[in-house]
C-alpha cells in the first residue's frame, strides 16, 4: 500500500475535521510555523520545502503550500533562487541552509503536542476506520463492505483491501463462509477470551523483557501515573486508552518473541469496551487502572521483576472483572451513527 | 428600625427556608400520584416524579444522572448505575428502619432453606464493598435501599383459556402455546420480558440453559431462533412497553395471555375483565425494587432524600403498595395500616374476608372469597425460578432481543 494512493482523497477527512470543529490543516500549519518563526525557534535561512513539511504535519502538500503563501504574505518567509522558501525576512542577507527537516528543526517539538495529526493520511484514514469498526461491534454484527469503504474515502479497492487485511490482523474482523468481512458482535465471552490470552502471555512476557527495559524510560511513566492518581492532570477517554496502549506496549518493548507479541496485540476487545464506556461516561481520577499500573512500574524500577509480573497479573484480573461489568452498561447506550460501509447483519 | 432587624439592631443570620425540591426518576410501578401527594404533605418538601418506562429510565439513570436526585428502580439496574459511578452510597445508619428490613434482600432468601433463585439476586448487589464495587458482604453502605418486591408471572383471560390447557397445571409453557392463536404479548425489556420468554421456551421446547439467569451467547442464539420461529407463525400479538398497552389489549381481548404486572392487573380488575394471574409450576420471576441517591445530591436535598426513603419504610406507603400487590421490605410496619382482611389476602394468602379496595381506594378491586395466586408471602417469595437479570451477555441479549422484536 502506498501513501500516495490514499493521499488522493483526504476530502472526507477534511470534512470530518471541519465538522468536529478542528482548525483546517493549512490554518494549523500556518499557526504553528508562524509561531515558531516569530519566536525565533527556526534557524534563519533554513530552506522550507513542501514535501518534507507535509510529511511532518501528516498532511498532503496542498495545505502546506497554502500556509507557505500566507507566511510569505506576512513577511515571515521569503522566496529565493531555488525551490521552496527561506526562513527569513531578509533573503539578501541570509544564506540558504539545506538540512533534513524534522519537527524539532521547525521549532515544533517545543510546542509539546503536535498541532495537527502528524500521522500520514493513510494512518489517519485507517484510524478512522478502526474507530468506526470497533465502535460498531458493541451494537451488533456488521459487514464491512469493501466497495463502500473504498468509495467512502475515495481510495482504490486495493487500498480498501489492505485496510481490511489490517483490521483482520488486529482481530477486529473475520471472514464468513461467503468471504464477507464481519465485525462483531462484541460479547462478554469474546472479551473474557482476550483477557485469558493476556493473562497467560503478558506477565511472563514482562518478566522476560523486564531486565532489558531502560529505566530512564520508566521514570516519566511513573511520574505521569502519580500525577493522574493525585488528580493533578485532567484525564479523558482518549488519554486513558492511549495510556493503556502505551503501557502494554512499554512492557513488551524489549520482548523478543514477535509471534507472541502479535497474539497479544490481537487481543484488544477489552480496550474497545473501555474506550466506548469512557467516551460516553467520562473518566474519574479514582479509576483503579492508574494505581494498578503504577504498581507494575514501581516494581520494575526496583528491579523486582517477579513482583512486577504478579502486579500485572493482578491488574489483568481486576480489569477483566471491571470490563465485564462495564460491558453490561453498554447495553443502555444508543447506537451511534455509523458510516455507510458498515452494514448491520444482526 | 426595619422589621427584619432584631431588638439589638443587628440583622439575624440568613436562613434558607425555601422548600427543598426532590426529583424522583422511576416507573409507574411505584410512582403513584397518591404516594407523591402524601409524601409532600408528610415531609413538607416539593416532590417531582418523572415516570418513564423501565428501559427509558435505565438510559436516563446512566446517561443523565444530573436530571434527578433519587433513582427508584430495580436491583438488577444496580448493574448499570453502579459501574457508571452515577450514584452515591447510602449510609445504612441513616435508614431508621434498616434493622426491620427482613432477610430477603439481606441474605437472598426469606427462610434458610428456600431456593436462592437464578439471576440477579438483590443481596449480591446490596452492599458497597471496600473497593467500591457492589457485593453481598455486609457493610454500612448500600448501593440501593430495598423497598418493594414481588413474584411475577403472566396473566390470562380465563374466558379465553384454550380447552387443551383447561385442566392442566399452570406453566410458563402456556406463554408460548400456539393454542392462544396469536393473542400472546410479552413485556419488552431485555432484563425482564426476555426472562419471561426464556422461562416459557425452557418449559415448552428442547432448550435447556445451564443458568437461566446468565445465558451464554449460544443459549441466547438458541432462544432467539425459537422466538423468531414463533413470531413467523404469528404467535405473538405484541411486545409491550407500558402498562396501558397490555391493559387495553387484554381488556379488548386482543391479548389473551401475557406478561402482566400488578398495576395493569388492578386496572383490568377494575374494568371487570376476567383475568387470572398464574402461579406457574416452574416458579416465579421475582424482582426487587429500590431507591438510589444520585452522586451529585448534597446538603438539604440529601437530607430530603433520606427523609423520603425513610418515609417509604414508615408503614403507610407499604400499605398502598400491598393493595397494588407488592410487598414491602419491612412488612410488619405496614400491617397496622391494613385491615385484617387486607393483610389476610395480600400477605397471608387467605380468601378475602370481604371486598377489598385498590391502591387508590377504588372499592371492590378484590371480591370477597378471592384467593391470591401462589399462597402467602413466604410461599410466593420462596418459589423464585429467576430474578430479573442483567446477564454477563446482557449487551448481546438486548441487541438480539430488539432485533427479534423488530423482525
Boltz contact constraints between the chains, C-beta under 6 A:
constraints:
  - contact:
      token1: [A, 140]
      token2: [B, 399]
      max_distance: 6.0
  - contact:
      token1: [A, 185]
      token2: [B, 396]
      max_distance: 6.0
  - contact:
      token1: [A, 187]
      token2: [B, 217]
      max_distance: 6.0
  - contact:
      token1: [A, 187]
      token2: [B, 393]
      max_distance: 6.0
  - contact:
      token1: [A, 187]
      token2: [B, 396]
      max_distance: 6.0
  - contact:
      token1: [A, 188]
      token2: [B, 392]
      max_distance: 6.0
  - contact:
      token1: [A, 188]
      token2: [B, 393]
      max_distance: 6.0
  - contact:
      token1: [A, 189]
      token2: [B, 217]
      max_distance: 6.0
  - contact:
      token1: [A, 281]
      token2: [B, 84]
      max_distance: 6.0
  - contact:
      token1: [A, 324]
      token2: [B, 392]
      max_distance: 6.0
  - contact:
      token1: [A, 325]
      token2: [B, 83]
      max_distance: 6.0
  - contact:
      token1: [A, 326]
      token2: [B, 83]
      max_distance: 6.0
  - contact:
      token1: [A, 327]
      token2: [B, 395]
      max_distance: 6.0
  - contact:
      token1: [A, 328]
      token2: [B, 79]
      max_distance: 6.0
  - contact:
      token1: [A, 328]
      token2: [B, 390]
      max_distance: 6.0
  - contact:
      token1: [A, 328]
      token2: [B, 394]
      max_distance: 6.0
  - contact:
      token1: [A, 329]
      token2: [B, 80]
      max_distance: 6.0
  - contact:
      token1: [A, 329]
      token2: [B, 83]
      max_distance: 6.0
  - contact:
      token1: [A, 329]
      token2: [B, 84]
      max_distance: 6.0
  - contact:
      token1: [A, 330]
      token2: [B, 395]
      max_distance: 6.0
  - contact:
      token1: [A, 331]
      token2: [B, 394]
      max_distance: 6.0
  - contact:
      token1: [A, 331]
      token2: [B, 395]
      max_distance: 6.0
  - contact:
      token1: [A, 331]
      token2: [B, 398]
      max_distance: 6.0
  - contact:
      token1: [A, 332]
      token2: [B, 58]
      max_distance: 6.0
  - contact:
      token1: [A, 332]
      token2: [B, 59]
      max_distance: 6.0
  - contact:
      token1: [A, 332]
      token2: [B, 62]
      max_distance: 6.0
  - contact:
      token1: [A, 332]
      token2: [B, 80]
      max_distance: 6.0
